[in-house]
């Protein structure tokens, strides 16, 4: 493998875009791209299950997995410590604003979204987390040809870039899928929350506002 040194922290979008550019310049494109945080552990069947899902339908473009707390096993039978928010829907109204303080255009987990869907091996959703995301190369190449990037660098240094790229591919007519047959373990917010919550929350809000400005009309029209 190659260790690519950028010299400084470019942020999530810029860093991944530079890495994709490096791979494209030095190797034959893979059929699939796996975007994975360094504070994760994949279940033993994670890769094969993601591939199984994406190969099922030409229009399945992006797939992600159930997330679990970091301290646990990585076999498919060890499902302790389920986490929420790693994939889900974009809120279309303000019905939960008085419940949790987050209204329209914020993201939501799967609770109550489509009852019974967690019993399916995979199902369609609005977005998957950039912390663990697999994408088809043919879709990535279409986005790359159009924009010269995968993740939109307006979300700097972090947050909302994953929801954004899922909206991009859904607008193109593809589907985003959530896979329940396998999973991964994630150490939550090691990079951000523990360092300085007061620093990262305003950045999250700023990125969200950029997302709303970019996608509000298309969400309201039901196109994404």
HUPE-V477312 format. One record per residue. N is the residue number from 1. PSI is psi in radians with two decimals (none if undefined). OMEGA is omega in whole degrees, 0 to 359 (* if undefined). Layout:
N&PSI&OMEGA / N&PSI&OMEGA
This chain:
1&2.90&178 / 2&2.42&171 / 3&1.99&184 / 4&2.04&182 / 5&2.00&180 / 6&-0.20&179 / 7&-0.46&178 / 8&2.92&180 / 9&1.95&183 / 10&-0.15&187 / 11&2.96&187 / 12&-1.00&185 / 13&-0.91&182 / 14&-0.71&180 / 15&-0.82&179 / 16&-0.70&179 / 17&-0.71&177 / 18&-0.67&180 / 19&-0.74&177 / 20&-0.76&179 / 21&-0.71&178 / 22&-0.82&180 / 23&-0.79&181 / 24&-0.54&182 / 25&-0.32&188 / 26&-0.22&184 / 27&2.90&170 / 28&2.40&180 / 29&2.39&172 / 30&2.87&176 / 31&-0.49&182 / 32&2.59&177 / 33&2.35&177 / 34&2.10&177 / 35&2.09&190 / 36&2.20&176 / 37&2.70&181 / 38&-0.06&178 / 39&0.75&183 / 40&2.81&171 / 41&2.18&181 / 42&2.50&169 / 43&2.71&187 / 44&-0.47&181 / 45&0.30&187 / 46&-0.89&184 / 47&-0.83&182 / 48&-0.60&181 / 49&-0.69&176 / 50&-0.77&178 / 51&-0.70&178 / 52&-0.76&179 / 53&-0.91&186 / 54&-0.48&179 / 55&-0.20&183 / 56&-0.60&186 / 57&2.34&180 / 58&-0.62&185 / 59&-0.07&174 / 60&1.92&188 / 61&-0.70&183 / 62&2.48&177 / 63&2.53&176 / 64&3.05&188 / 65&2.83&168 / 66&2.48&180 / 67&2.54&181 / 68&2.75&179 / 69&2.58&191 / 70&-0.71&185 / 71&1.58&181 / 72&3.06&182 / 73&3.02&182 / 74&0.42&173 / 75&2.73&184 / 76&-0.26&180 / 77&-0.16&180 / 78&1.68&185 / 79&0.60&182 / 80&2.52&173 / 81&0.80&180 / 82&2.36&178 / 83&2.69&179 / 84&2.87&175 / 85&-0.05&179 / 86&1.32&190 / 87&2.63&180 / 88&-2.61&184 / 89&2.83&172 / 90&2.24&181 / 91&2.31&183 / 92&-0.03&179 / 93&-3.08&183 / 94&0.43&186 / 95&-0.40&180 / 96&0.11&184 / 97&-0.75&181 / 98&-0.11&179 / 99&-0.90&183 / 100&0.04&178 / 101&0.04&181 / 102&2.21&184 / 103&-2.52&184 / 104&2.46&178 / 105&-0.18&172 / 106&2.83&180 / 107&2.73&182 / 108&2.66&174 / 109&-2.87&188 / 110&-0.15&186 / 111&2.01&178 / 112&0.03&184 / 113&-0.95&176 / 114&1.60&184 / 115&2.29&177 / 116&-0.13&185 / 117&-0.41&180 / 118&-0.21&178 / 119&-0.14&178 / 120&2.69&178 / 121&-0.55&174 / 122&2.80&181 / 123&2.81&181 / 124&2.45&174 / 125&-3.04&183 / 126&-0.64&185 / 127&2.78&171 / 128&2.70&184 / 129&2.41&174 / 130&-0.20&178 / 131&-0.36&177 / 132&1.73&186 / 133&2.30&173 / 134&2.39&182 / 135&2.54&176 / 136&2.43&180 / 137&-0.65&182 / 138&-0.55&178 / 139&-0.77&177 / 140&-0.73&181 / 141&-0.59&178 / 142&-0.71&177 / 143&-0.73&182 / 144&-0.73&180 / 145&-0.58&183 / 146&-0.70&189 / 147&-0.20&184 / 148&0.45&179 / 149&2.98&172 / 150&-1.24&176 / 151&2.40&182 / 152&2.12&183 / 153&-0.05&176 / 154&-0.38&179 / 155&1.34&184 / 156&2.32&4 / 157&-0.20&188 / 158&2.92&176 / 159&2.41&175 / 160&-0.16&180 / 161&-0.51&180 / 162&-0.74&177 / 163&-0.68&181 / 164&-0.86&184 / 165&-0.53&176 / 166&-0.66&174 / 167&-0.69&179 / 168&-0.89&185 / 169&-0.54&177 / 170&-0.62&176 / 171&-0.50&178 / 172&-0.10&178 / 173&0.03&179 / 174&3.03&181 / 175&2.59&175 / 176&2.32&187 / 177&2.51&173 / 178&2.23&185 / 179&2.18&180 / 180&-0.18&184 / 181&-0.38&180 / 182&-2.91&181 / 183&-3.04&175 / 184&2.79&178 / 185&2.45&188 / 186&2.29&174 / 187&1.85&191 / 188&2.21&168 / 189&0.69&176 / 190&-0.68&183 / 191&-0.59&191 / 192&-1.23&191 / 193&-0.80&184 / 194&-0.47&182 / 195&-0.92&184 / 196&1.63&182 / 197&-0.67&182 / 198&-0.44&179 / 199&-0.74&191 / 200&-0.52&180 / 201&-0.78&176 / 202&-0.58&178 / 203&-0.71&177 / 204&-0.74&180 / 205&-0.73&179 / 206&-0.76&179 / 207&-0.70&178 / 208&-0.73&179 / 209&-0.65&176 / 210&-0.69&178 / 211&-0.80&181 / 212&-0.76&180 / 213&-0.63&183 / 214&-0.64&192 / 215&-0.13&186 / 216&-0.92&184 / 217&-0.75&181 / 218&-0.59&175 / 219&-0.79&180 / 220&-0.57&179 / 221&-0.14&181 / 222&0.32&182 / 223&-0.32&174 / 224&none&*
